[in-house]
Amino acid sequence: MMTSNSKTAAMATSGMTYLVGERPRLRDSMMPWQRRYHHYLKGLLACQRCDRRLIVMRGKSKTGELYFYYVCRGRQDGDCDLPYVRVAQIEQAVANHYRTVQLPGDLRNKLTAGLDQAIDARSNQDADHKARLGKRLAELDRQEDRYIELPPTPIGRRPS
């Protein structure tokens, strides 16, 4: 049976110079790899050619500059030929599409009225809060004036 010292010695002689449990921590601190990339459109886009999801991939130039692309999940499986598309191109296409989308008139009016009501309610709340704060400030001013007007008391004696 090996003791902990003999295990360490055995690892050291076999070329393994780290202790059990230390390797993942060393690896994480030396190589901060990130395999997940977050983007606000992630999970919302699908390929028109094969109807599979578009996922975010990272590319790196020879100079070390990072580029992010959307790639069809079917391309990874060899089922689709959609080329890699830069994230900026996708964002621009989505923005252009949003310019063409219009809400129906009745829904737009309903949303506008709801927003106007919310803004009015908030401004009324702010006015009420401001009035309460003004009253509290006046009360604190009166208390401060009373404390300033109190005669000094000798040390060790309590005011009656």
WOURJO-V316470 format. One record per residue. N is the residue number from 1. OMEGA is omega in whole degrees, -180 to 180 (NA if undefined). Layout:
n={N | N}
omega={OMEGA | OMEGA}
//
This chain:
n={1 | 2 | 3 | 4 | 5 | 6 | 7 | 8 | 9 | 10 | 11 | 12 | 13 | 14 | 15 | 16 | 17 | 18 | 19 | 20 | 21 | 22 | 23 | 24 | 25 | 26 | 27 | 28 | 29 | 30 | 31 | 32 | 33 | 34 | 35 | 36 | 37 | 38 | 39 | 40 | 41 | 42 | 43 | 44 | 45 | 46 | 47 | 48 | 49 | 50 | 51 | 52 | 53 | 54 | 55 | 56 | 57 | 58 | 59 | 60 | 61 | 62 | 63 | 64 | 65 | 66 | 67 | 68 | 69 | 70 | 71 | 72 | 73 | 74 | 75 | 76 | 77 | 78 | 79 | 80 | 81 | 82 | 83 | 84 | 85 | 86 | 87 | 88 | 89 | 90 | 91 | 92 | 93 | 94 | 95 | 96 | 97 | 98 | 99 | 100 | 101 | 102 | 103 | 104 | 105 | 106 | 107 | 108 | 109 | 110 | 111 | 112 | 113 | 114 | 115 | 116 | 117 | 118 | 119 | 120 | 121 | 122 | 123 | 124 | 125 | 126 | 127 | 128 | 129 | 130 | 131 | 132 | 133 | 134 | 135 | 136 | 137 | 138 | 139 | 140 | 141 | 142 | 143 | 144 | 145 | 146 | 147 | 148 | 149 | 150 | 151 | 152 | 153 | 154 | 155 | 156 | 157 | 158 | 159 | 160}
omega={-178 | 173 | -179 | 178 | -180 | 175 | 179 | 179 | 179 | 178 | -179 | 180 | -180 | 178 | 179 | -174 | 179 | 177 | 179 | 179 | -179 | -175 | -180 | 180 | 178 | -179 | -179 | -178 | -179 | -175 | -178 | 179 | 176 | -177 | 180 | 180 | -176 | 177 | -174 | 178 | -177 | 180 | -178 | -173 | 178 | 179 | 177 | -177 | -175 | 177 | 175 | -177 | 170 | -179 | -179 | 177 | 178 | 173 | -178 | -180 | 178 | 180 | 178 | 179 | -178 | 176 | 179 | -176 | 165 | 179 | 179 | 179 | 177 | 178 | 179 | 179 | -180 | -177 | -174 | -180 | 177 | -179 | 175 | -179 | -180 | -179 | -179 | 178 | 179 | 180 | 180 | 179 | 178 | 178 | 177 | 178 | 179 | 178 | -178 | -178 | 177 | 177 | 174 | -175 | -178 | 178 | 178 | 179 | 179 | 179 | 179 | 179 | 179 | 178 | 178 | 178 | -180 | 179 | 178 | 180 | 180 | 180 | 176 | 177 | 180 | 179 | 178 | -180 | 179 | 178 | 178 | 179 | 177 | 177 | -179 | 178 | 177 | 178 | 178 | 176 | 178 | 178 | 179 | 178 | 179 | -180 | 179 | -177 | -180 | 178 | 179 | 179 | 179 | -179 | 179 | 178 | 179 | 177 | -179 | NA}
//
